[in-house]
Amino acid sequence: MEFNHIPVLLNETIEGLNIKENGIYADGTAGGGGHSSEILKHLTTGKLISIDRDPDAIQTLTKRFSKNENSIIIKGNFADIAELLKQRGVGRLDGVMLDIGVSSHQLDTAERGFSFHEDAPLDMRMSQSGTTAADLVNSLPFEELRRIIYTYGEEKFADSIAKGIVKAREEQRIETTLQLAEIIKQNVPQKVRREGHPARKTFQAIRIAVNDELGALNKGLDGAFEMLGSGGRLAVITFHSLEDRIVKQKMASWCKGCTCPKDFPVCVCGNKPKAKLVTRKPVCANGTELELNPRARSAKLRICEKI
């Protein structure tokens, strides 16, 4: 299946990166190449390094950009962006973009096991390797399951859902997406079942745990910022509050100057801001984009520039 993904906040991201035609850029979560393709259009002698951990994405990127002399494609996790680039002799970057979270292709390809709408093996692995969602659901202790569902899914019924999962797996191993979705449904109040699919938050939480998405985001942000040269820009698109909070706090820490107590007459820490914000507030999709791509409704773009 072709790796299709409609790039979210495309124009805003490209404008915010302030692309130089001879610059060196990285798309750390290239997916189907929507953002990468637009960056490449702005380059003449510059280079774009497109990174993704999903083999389906790498296959699609190779097909799309193999004849483009400005394109370099790397299979890997954006969490390791600094290491991946240094290994290939890439120096300072003029810009990095990250589009965090699950892609439309991953959601829409039933056999990948991300969706609670179709029956498929309970997988959810972005890299298609390692521990599956079924492995976690069937092996984690109750307390860890509850913590994951509550923390990563911000699900207030995490306790009853985790208890339901533990009880169900004692009778039969949970192997498919619809099995899990039904267990979740049976362990939330009737009112919640009428307010949208009750499995959404729990599926999100388990997916984040399977792929260590928040850990990857923290490490990837630091690595991307490390690789930026002076004046280089980092643009990050997130889709839920946990991700956005990490990005907001990370950028704020880079932009912070003196950390001395306020009652100190002079600065003794010597700390200087390492970046400045390009977007004071997150950029969100406009009405036109939302009509074309409803999945953009929760997207937030934040951009900072390295000093």
KAWODA-V855043 format. One record per residue. N is the residue number from 0. SS is DSSP state (h for helix, s for strand, l for the rest). PHI is phi as a letter, one per 40 degrees, with the letter a starting at -180 (999 if undefined). Layout:
BEGIN
n->{N/N}
ss->{SS/SS}
phi->{PHI/PHI}
END
This chain:
BEGIN
n->{0/1/2/3/4/5/6/7/8/9/10/11/12/13/14/15/16/17/18/19/20/21/22/23/24/25/26/27/28/29/30/31/32/33/34/35/36/37/38/39/40/41/42/43/44/45/46/47/48/49/50/51/52/53/54/55/56/57/58/59/60/61/62/63/64/65/66/67/68/69/70/71/72/73/74/75/76/77/78/79/80/81/82/83/84/85/86/87/88/89/90/91/92/93/94/95/96/97/98/99/100/101/102/103/104/105/106/107/108/109/110/111/112/113/114/115/116/117/118/119/120/121/122/123/124/125/126/127/128/129/130/131/132/133/134/135/136/137/138/139/140/141/142/143/144/145/146/147/148/149/150/151/152/153/154/155/156/157/158/159/160/161/162/163/164/165/166/167/168/169/170/171/172/173/174/175/176/177/178/179/180/181/182/183/184/185/186/187/188/189/190/191/192/193/194/195/196/197/198/199/200/201/202/203/204/205/206/207/208/209/210/211/212/213/214/215/216/217/218/219/220/221/222/223/224/225/226/227/228/229/230/231/232/233/234/235/236/237/238/239/240/241/242/243/244/245/246/247/248/249/250/251/252/253/254/255/256/257/258/259/260/261/262/263/264/265/266/267/268/269/270/271/272/273/274/275/276/277/278/279/280/281/282/283/284/285/286/287/288/289/290/291/292/293/294/295/296/297/298/299/300/301/302/303/304/305/306}
ss->{l/l/l/l/l/l/l/l/l/h/h/h/h/h/h/h/h/l/l/l/l/l/l/s/s/s/s/l/l/l/l/l/l/h/h/h/h/h/h/h/h/l/l/l/l/l/s/s/s/s/s/s/l/l/h/h/h/h/h/h/h/h/h/h/h/l/l/l/l/l/s/s/s/s/s/l/l/h/h/h/h/h/h/h/h/h/h/l/l/l/l/l/s/s/s/s/s/s/s/l/l/l/l/h/h/h/h/h/l/h/h/h/l/l/l/l/l/l/l/l/s/l/l/l/l/l/l/l/l/l/l/l/h/h/h/h/h/h/h/l/l/h/h/h/h/h/h/h/h/h/h/h/h/l/l/l/l/h/h/h/h/h/h/h/h/h/h/h/h/h/h/l/l/l/l/s/h/h/h/h/h/h/h/h/h/h/l/l/l/h/h/h/h/l/l/l/l/l/l/h/h/h/h/h/h/h/h/h/h/h/h/l/h/h/h/h/h/h/h/h/h/h/h/h/h/h/h/s/s/s/s/s/s/s/s/s/s/s/l/l/h/h/h/h/h/h/h/h/h/h/h/h/h/h/h/l/l/l/l/l/l/l/l/l/l/l/l/l/l/l/l/l/l/l/s/s/s/l/l/l/l/l/s/l/l/l/h/h/h/h/h/h/l/h/h/h/h/h/l/s/s/s/s/s/s/s/l}
phi->{999/c/c/c/a/c/c/c/f/c/c/c/c/c/c/c/c/f/c/c/c/b/c/b/b/b/b/c/b/c/f/c/g/c/c/d/d/c/c/d/c/c/b/b/b/c/b/b/b/b/b/a/c/c/d/c/c/c/c/c/c/c/c/c/b/d/c/c/c/c/b/b/b/b/c/i/c/c/d/b/d/c/c/d/c/c/c/b/g/c/c/c/b/c/a/b/b/b/b/c/h/c/c/c/c/c/c/c/c/d/c/c/g/c/c/c/c/b/c/a/d/c/b/g/c/c/c/g/a/g/c/c/c/c/d/c/c/c/b/c/c/d/c/c/c/c/c/c/c/c/c/c/b/f/c/c/b/d/c/c/c/c/c/c/c/c/c/c/c/c/c/a/c/c/b/b/c/c/d/c/d/c/c/c/d/c/b/b/c/d/d/c/c/c/c/h/c/c/c/d/c/c/c/d/c/c/c/c/c/d/b/f/c/c/c/c/c/d/c/c/c/c/c/c/c/d/c/c/c/d/g/c/b/b/b/b/b/b/b/a/c/c/c/c/c/c/c/d/c/c/c/c/c/c/c/c/c/d/b/c/d/c/c/c/c/b/c/b/c/g/c/b/d/c/a/b/c/c/b/c/b/c/c/b/c/c/d/c/c/c/c/c/a/d/c/c/c/b/c/b/b/b/b/b/b/c/c}
END
